[in-house]
Amino acid sequence: LVMAGVGRGGLTPAQSAALRRAHAAGVVVVVGTRTGSGRVPVMRDDGMVGAGDLNPQKARVLLMLGLSRTSDPREIARIFQTQQ
C-alpha cells in the first residue's frame, strides 16, 4: 500500500491510525509525499517504509517489484534504501 502524505510524508491522525492497523495486519505500507519534490525518510519510527526521493507513482512500481521477491517490510525498506 502506498500512501501519499503531505510535506515529508505527514499524515492525519486518522490516516496514521488506519495505516498502523494495516501494517499490524501484515500489509507493507510505503509513505511518500504528494508535493512536487522532497524526501521521506526510508526508515520510519512506526515500522512503515518511507519512499525516500521517489514520488508515489514510482514508489508503487518499486513496491510491486519488491513484493515480487518478499513481503518482509525490513527487506522492502532495504530495497528502497538502495534506490537513494
Residue pairs with C-beta under 8 A, 6 or more apart in sequence:
1 19
1 22
1 27
1 28
1 29
1 30
2 29
2 30
2 31
2 32
2 51
2 56
2 59
2 60
2 63
3 11
3 15
3 19
3 29
3 30
3 31
3 32
3 56
4 32
4 33
4 34
4 56
5 11
5 15
5 31
5 32
5 33
5 34
5 40
6 33
6 34
6 35
7 33
7 35
7 38
8 33
8 38
8 39
8 40
8 41
9 31
9 32
9 33
9 40
9 41
9 44
9 50
9 51
11 19
11 31
16 46
19 29
19 31
19 46
19 48
20 46
22 29
23 29
23 46
23 47
23 48
23 73
26 71
28 49
28 63
28 66
28 67
28 71
28 73
28 76
29 48
29 49
29 73
30 48
30 49
30 50
30 51
30 59
30 60
30 63
30 76
30 80
31 40
31 44
31 48
31 49
31 50
31 51
32 40
32 50
32 51
32 54
32 55
32 56
32 59
33 40
33 51
33 55
33 56
34 56
39 52
39 53
40 50
40 51
40 52
41 50
41 52
42 49
42 50
42 51
42 52
42 77
42 80
42 81
42 84
43 50
43 77
43 81
44 50
47 73
48 73
49 73
49 76
49 77
49 80
50 80
51 58
51 59
51 80
52 80
52 81
52 83
52 84
53 83
53 84
54 62
54 80
54 83
59 80
62 79
62 80
62 83
63 76
65 79
66 75
66 76
66 79
66 80
67 76
69 75
69 79
70 76
